[in-house]
C-alpha cells in the first residue's frame, strides 16, 4: 500500500497547480480522465466556474480556524479527483480552504484514471467514486482516515433518493447542486474537522 501511495504522490498536484490544469483544459476544450467526450468537456467547463466561485466564497468561521489550529499531527491529504466530477467541484475547494490553514496538513491532488492502483484501494461501495480524500501520516505513510466522495449530509440525500427511486436520476443531481449551493462548503468543513479530531 505505501508503495502505491508513494507512486501516486510523485504525480500529484498542489491545489494551485490543479486549478491551473483545469483552466488550461477549459481553454483547450479538453478534460481529465479517460473519457474525452463532449459531455465531459462541458462538465469540466462548468466545474471550473464552480471552483472559481467557491475559491472566493467558502468561508471559515473563527471557531473553525481555532479548531484547525488545534490539530498537531503531521498529515498529508491525498485527494483523488477528476476535473469533470460535479461533487469534486464543490468539495475540493472546501478541502483546500481547511488544509491551507494548517502547517500540519499537506494537500496533494491526484487524478483517478491515472492512479488506478490507488483508487482501487479506496473504493466506495465497490465504485470508483471521487473525490476521495486519503489522510496519511506524512512520516510513516500510514493511512489514518478517509473521506468522501460527499459530505455525510449529501451522501444521505443521495442514498435516500436511491432507496426510494432505485437509481440516480437528473432530478437528484439537480437537488444535490441546490444542496451544495445552500450549504456553501460548511458540511464538508465540519466533516473534515471531525476527521482531524478537533
FIBATI-654779 format. One record per atom (N, C-alpha, C): residue in one letter; x, y, z. Coordinates in steps of 0.2 Angstrom, whole numbers, padded with zeros to 4 digits, always signed. Each point is the difference from the previous one (the first is absolute). Layout:
<nodes>
AXYZ/...
</nodes>
This chain:
<nodes>
X+0004-0006+0000/X-0004+0006+0000/X+0004+0006+0000/X+0005+0001+0004/X+0005+0006+0001/X+0003+0001-0007/X+0002-0005-0004/X+0003+0001-0006/X-0005+0003-0005/X-0006-0002+0000/X-0005+0003-0004/X-0001+0007+0001/X+0000+0002+0007/X-0001+0006+0002/X+0006+0005-0002/X+0006-0003+0001/X+0006+0004-0002/X+0000+0001-0007/X-0002-0005-0004/X+0000+0001-0008/X-0005+0005-0002/X-0006+0000+0003/X-0005+0005-0001/X+0002+0007+0002/X+0004+0001+0005/X+0002+0007+0002/X+0005+0003-0005/X+0004-0005-0003/X+0005+0003-0005/X-0004+0003-0006/X-0006-0001-0001/X-0004+0003-0006/X-0005+0005+0003/X+0000+0002+0006/X-0005+0004+0003/X+0001+0007-0002/X-0006+0004+0001/X+0000+0007-0001/X-0001+0003+0007/X+0003+0006+0001/X-0003+0005+0005/X-0007+0003-0002/X-0003+0003+0004/X-0007+0002-0002/X+0001+0006-0005/X+0005+0005+0001/X+0000+0005-0006/X+0002-0003-0006/X+0004-0006+0000/X+0002-0003-0007/X-0006-0004-0003/X-0004-0003+0005/X-0006-0003-0003/X-0005+0005-0003/X-0001+0006+0003/X-0004+0005-0002/X+0003+0002-0007/X+0006+0001-0001/X+0003+0002-0006/X-0001-0005-0005/X+0001-0007+0001/X-0002-0005-0004/X-0007+0000-0003/X-0005+0001+0005/X-0007+0001-0003/X-0001+0006-0004/X+0003+0005+0002/X-0001+0007-0005/X+0003-0002-0007/X+0006-0003+0000/X+0003-0002-0006/X-0004-0005-0004/X-0003-0004+0003/X-0005-0005-0003/X-0006+0003-0003/X-0003+0005+0003/X-0005+0004-0002/X+0002+0004-0006/X+0005+0003+0000/X+0003+0004-0006/X+0001-0004-0006/X+0002-0007+0001/X+0001-0004-0005/X-0005-0005-0002/X-0007+0001+0003/X-0005-0004-0001/X+0001-0007+0001/X+0003-0001+0006/X+0002-0007+0002/X-0002-0002+0007/X+0001-0005+0003/X-0001-0003+0006/X+0005-0005+0003/X+0000-0001+0006/X+0004-0005+0003/X-0004-0007-0001/X+0003-0005+0001/X-0003-0007+0000/X+0001-0003-0007/X-0003-0006+0000/X+0001-0004-0006/X-0006+0001-0005/X-0005+0003+0003/X-0006+0002-0005/X+0001+0007-0002/X+0001+0001-0006/X+0001+0007-0003/X-0006+0003-0004/X-0006-0003+0002/X-0006+0002-0004/X-0002+0007+0001/X-0004+0002-0004/X-0002+0007+0000/X-0004+0002+0007/X-0004-0005+0002/X-0003+0001+0007/X+0005+0001+0006/X+0005-0004+0000/X+0006+0001+0005/X+0003+0006-0001/X+0001+0002-0006/X+0003+0007-0001/X-0004+0006+0003/X-0007-0001-0001/X-0004+0005+0002/X-0001+0000+0008/X+0001-0006+0003/X+0000-0001+0007/X+0006+0004+0003/X+0005-0001-0003/X+0007+0003+0002/X-0001+0008+0000/X-0003+0002-0006/X-0001+0008+0000/X-0005+0002+0006/X-0005-0004+0001/X-0005+0002+0005/X+0004+0000+0007/X+0004-0005+0001/X+0003-0001+0006/X+0006+0005+0002/X+0003+0002-0006/X+0005+0006+0001/X-0004+0006+0003/X-0006+0001-0003/X-0004+0006+0003/X-0002-0001+0007/X-0002-0006+0002/X-0002-0001+0007/X+0006+0001+0004/X+0006-0003-0002/X+0006+0000+0005/X+0002+0007+0001/X+0000+0004-0006/X+0002+0007+0000/X-0005+0004+0005/X-0006-0002+0000/X-0005+0003+0005/X+0001-0002+0007/X+0001-0006+0001/X+0002-0002+0007/X+0006+0002+0003/X+0005+0000-0005/X+0007+0003+0003/X-0001+0007+0003/X-0005+0004-0003/X-0001+0007+0003/X-0005+0000+0006/X-0004-0005+0000/X-0006+0001+0005/X+0000-0005+0005/X+0003-0005+0000/X+0000-0005+0006/X+0004+0004+0006/X-0004+0000+0006/X+0003+0004+0005/X+0001-0005+0006/X+0005+0002+0004/X+0001-0004+0006/X-0001+0005+0006/X-0004-0003+0005/X-0002+0004+0006/X+0006+0001+0004/X+0000+0004+0005/X+0005+0001+0005/X+0001-0007+0004/X-0006-0003+0002/X+0000-0006+0003/X+0004-0006-0004/X-0002+0000-0006/X+0003-0005-0005/X+0008+0001+0000/X+0002+0007+0000/X+0007+0001-0001/X+0004-0002+0007/X-0004+0001+0005/X+0003-0002+0007/X+0001-0008+0000/X-0005-0003-0002/X+0000-0007+0000/X+0005-0003-0005/X+0001+0003-0005/X+0006-0002-0005/X+0006+0001+0003/X+0001+0005+0004/X+0007+0002+0003/X+0001-0006+0006/X-0005-0003+0002/X+0001-0005+0005/X+0003-0007-0002/X+0000+0000-0007/X+0002-0007-0003/X+0008+0001+0000/X+0003-0005+0004/X+0007+0000+0000/X+0004-0006-0003/X-0004-0004-0004/X+0003-0006-0003/X+0004+0003-0006/X+0002-0005-0004/X+0004+0002-0006/X-0003-0005-0006/X-0005+0003-0003/X-0004-0004-0005/X+0001+0003-0007/X+0000-0005-0005/X-0001+0002-0007/X-0007-0002-0002/X-0003+0004-0003/X-0007-0002-0003/X+0001-0001-0007/X-0001-0006-0003/X+0000-0001-0007/X-0007-0001-0002/X-0002+0005-0005/X-0007+0000-0002/X+0000-0003-0007/X-0004-0005-0001/X-0001-0003-0007/X-0005+0003-0003/X+0001+0003-0006/X-0006+0004-0003/X+0001+0000-0008/X-0005+0003-0003/X+0000+0001-0007/X-0003+0007-0002/X+0002+0003-0005/X-0003+0007-0001/X-0007+0000-0002/X-0003-0006-0003/X-0007+0000-0002/X-0005-0002+0006/X+0003-0001+0006/X-0004-0003+0005/X-0004+0006+0004/X-0007+0000+0000/X-0004+0005+0003/X+0001+0001+0007/X+0000-0006+0004/X+0002+0000+0007/X+0006+0003+0002/X+0005-0002-0004/X+0007+0003+0001/X+0000+0007+0000/X-0003+0003-0005/X+0000+0007-0001/X-0003+0004+0006/X-0004-0003+0004/X-0003+0003+0006/X+0004-0002+0006/X+0003-0006+0000/X+0003-0002+0006/X+0008+0002+0001/X+0003-0001-0006/X+0008+0001+0000/X+0001+0008+0002/X-0003+0005-0002/X+0002+0006+0002/X-0001+0001+0008/X-0005-0003+0003/X-0001+0000+0007/X+0006-0004+0004/X+0002-0005-0003/X+0006-0004+0002/X+0006+0004+0000/X+0001+0004-0005/X+0006+0004-0001/X+0000+0006+0005/X-0006+0003+0002/X-0001+0005+0004/X+0002-0002+0007/X-0002-0006+0002/X+0002-0003+0007/X+0008-0001+0000/X+0002-0004-0005/X+0007-0002+0000/X+0005+0006+0000/X-0002+0006-0004/X+0005+0005+0000/X+0001+0004+0006/X-0005-0001+0005/X+0000+0003+0007/X+0005-0003+0005/X+0003-0006-0002/X+0004-0004+0004/X+0007-0002-0003/X+0005+0002+0004/X+0007-0002-0002/X+0001-0008+0001/X-0005-0003+0003/X+0000-0007+0001/X-0003-0005-0005/X-0003+0004-0005/X-0004-0004-0005/X+0003+0002-0007/X+0002-0005-0004/X+0003+0001-0006/X-0005-0003-0005/X-0003+0004-0004/X-0006-0002-0005/X+0003-0002-0007/X-0001-0006-0002/X+0002-0002-0007/X-0006-0003-0004/X+0000+0002-0006/X-0006-0003-0004/X+0003-0004-0006/X-0003-0006-0001/X+0002-0005-0005/X-0007-0001-0004/X+0002-0002-0006/X-0006-0002-0005/X-0002-0007+0001/X-0006-0002+0000/X-0003-0006+0001/X+0003-0005-0006/X-0001+0002-0006/X+0001-0005-0005/X+0007-0001-0002/X+0005+0004+0003/X+0007-0001-0001/X+0003-0003+0007/X-0004-0001+0005/X+0002-0003+0006/X-0005-0006+0002/X-0001-0004-0005/X-0005-0006+0001/X+0002-0004+0006/X+0006-0002+0001/X+0002-0004+0006/X-0002+0003+0006/X+0001+0007+0001/X-0002+0003+0006/X-0007+0000+0001/X-0004+0002-0006/X-0007+0000+0001/X-0003-0006+0002/X+0003-0006-0003/X-0003-0006+0002/X+0001-0002+0007/X+0004+0003+0004/X+0001-0001+0007/X-0005+0004+0004/X-0004+0005-0003/X-0004+0004+0004/X-0007+0001-0004/X-0003-0006-0002/X-0006+0000-0003/X-0006+0002+0005/X-0005+0003-0003/X-0006+0001+0004/X-0006-0004-0002/X-0002-0005+0004/X-0005-0005-0002/X+0002-0003-0006/X+0006-0002-0001/X+0002-0003-0006/X+0001+0004-0006/X-0001+0007+0001/X+0001+0004-0006/X+0005+0005+0001/X+0003+0003-0006/X+0005+0004+0000/X-0002+0008+0001/X-0004+0001+0005/X-0003+0006+0001/X+0006+0005+0002/X-0001+0006-0003/X+0005+0006+0002/X-0005+0006+0002/X+0003+0005+0003/X+0007+0000+0003/X+0000-0005+0006/X+0006-0002+0001/X+0002-0005+0006/X+0006+0003+0003/X+0000+0002+0007/X+0005+0002+0003/X+0003-0005+0005/X+0007-0001-0001/X+0003-0005+0004/X+0005+0004+0004/X-0001-0001+0007/X+0004+0003+0005/X+0006-0004+0002/X+0006+0002-0001/X+0005-0005+0002/X+0005+0004+0005/X+0004-0004+0004/X+0005+0003+0004/X+0006+0001-0005/X+0002+0007+0000/X+0005+0002-0005/X+0006-0004+0001/X+0002-0002+0006/X+0006-0003+0001/X+0000-0008-0001/X-0005-0003+0002/X+0000-0007+0000/X-0004-0003-0007/X-0004+0005-0003/X-0004-0002-0006/X-0006-0004+0003/X-0001-0001+0006/X-0006-0004+0003/X-0007+0004-0002/X-0005-0004-0002/X-0006+0003-0002/X-0004+0001+0007/X-0001+0006+0002/X-0004+0002+0006/X-0007+0000-0001/X-0003+0002-0006/X-0007+0001+0000/X-0001+0002-0008/X-0007-0001-0002/X-0002+0002-0006/X-0006+0004+0000/X-0002+0004-0005/X-0006+0004-0001/X-0002+0000-0007/X-0006+0001-0001/X-0003+0001-0006/X-0005-0006-0002/X-0003+0000-0006/X+0001+0006-0005/X-0004+0006+0001/X-0004+0000+0005/X-0005+0006+0002/X+0000+0001+0007/X-0002+0006+0002/X-0001+0001+0007/X-0006-0005+0003/X+0000-0002+0006/X-0004-0005+0003/X-0008+0002-0002/X-0001+0006+0001/X-0007+0002-0001/X-0002-0001-0008/X+0004+0002-0004/X-0001-0001-0007/X+0000-0008-0002/X+0004-0004+0003/X+0000-0007-0001/X-0007-0003+0002/X-0003+0003+0005/X-0006-0003+0003/X-0006+0002-0005/X+0001+0007-0003/X-0005+0002-0005/X+0000-0005-0006/X+0005-0002-0002/X+0001-0004-0006/X-0002-0007+0001/X+0002-0003+0006/X-0002-0006+0002/X-0008-0001+0001/X-0003+0005+0003/X-0007+0000+0001/X-0004+0000-0006/X+0003+0004-0005/X-0003+0000-0007/X+0000-0006-0003/X+0006-0003+0000/X+0001-0006-0003/X-0004-0006+0003/X-0001+0000+0006/X-0004-0005+0004/X-0007+0001-0003/X-0002+0006-0001/X-0007+0001-0002/X-0002-0001-0007/X+0005+0002-0004/X-0001+0000-0008/X+0004-0006-0003/X+0005-0003+0003/X+0004-0005-0003/X+0005+0002-0004/X+0001+0006-0001/X+0006+0002-0005/X+0001+0008+0001/X+0006+0002-0002/X+0002+0007+0000/X-0003+0003-0007/X-0004+0005+0001/X-0003+0003-0006/X+0003+0008+0000/X-0002+0003-0006/X+0001+0007-0001/X-0003+0004+0006/X-0006-0002+0002/X-0003+0004+0006/X+0004+0000+0006/X+0003-0005+0002/X+0004+0000+0006/X+0006+0003-0001/X+0003+0000-0006/X+0006+0004-0001/X-0001+0008+0001/X-0006+0002-0003/X-0002+0007+0001/X-0001+0001+0007/X-0003-0004+0004/X-0002+0001+0007/X+0007+0001+0004/X+0005-0004-0002/X+0006+0000+0003/X+0004+0006-0001/X-0001+0003-0006/X+0004+0006-0002/X-0003+0006+0005/X-0007+0000+0000/X-0003+0005+0005/X+0002-0001+0007/X+0001-0006+0002/X+0002-0002+0007/X+0007+0003+0001/X+0005-0001-0005/X+0007+0002+0001/X+0000+0008+0000/X-0005+0003-0005/X+0000+0007+0000/X-0002+0004+0007/X-0005-0004+0003/X-0003+0003+0006/X+0005-0002+0006/X+0004-0005+0000/X+0004-0002+0005/X+0007+0004+0000/X+0002+0002-0006/X+0006+0005+0000/X+0006-0004+0003/X+0001-0006-0001/X+0006-0004+0002/X+0000-0001+0008/X-0005+0002+0004/X+0001+0000+0007/X-0001-0008+0003/X-0004-0004-0004/X+0000-0007+0002/X+0007-0003-0001/X+0003+0001-0006/X+0006-0003-0001/X+0005+0002+0005/X+0000+0007+0002/X+0005+0002+0005/X-0001-0003+0007/X-0006-0001+0002/X-0002-0003+0006/X+0002-0007+0000/X-0001-0004-0005/X+0002-0007-0001/X+0008-0001+0001/X+0003+0005-0003/X+0008+0000+0000/X+0002+0001+0007/X-0003+0005+0003/X+0002+0001+0007/X-0001-0006+0005/X-0005-0003-0001/X-0001-0006+0003/X+0005-0006-0001/X+0002+0000-0007/X+0005-0005-0002/X+0007+0002+0003/X+0001+0006+0001/X+0006+0002+0004/X+0000-0001+0007/X-0006-0001+0003/X-0001-0001+0007/X+0001+0007+0004/X-0003+0005-0003/X+0001+0007+0003/X-0007+0003+0001/
</nodes>
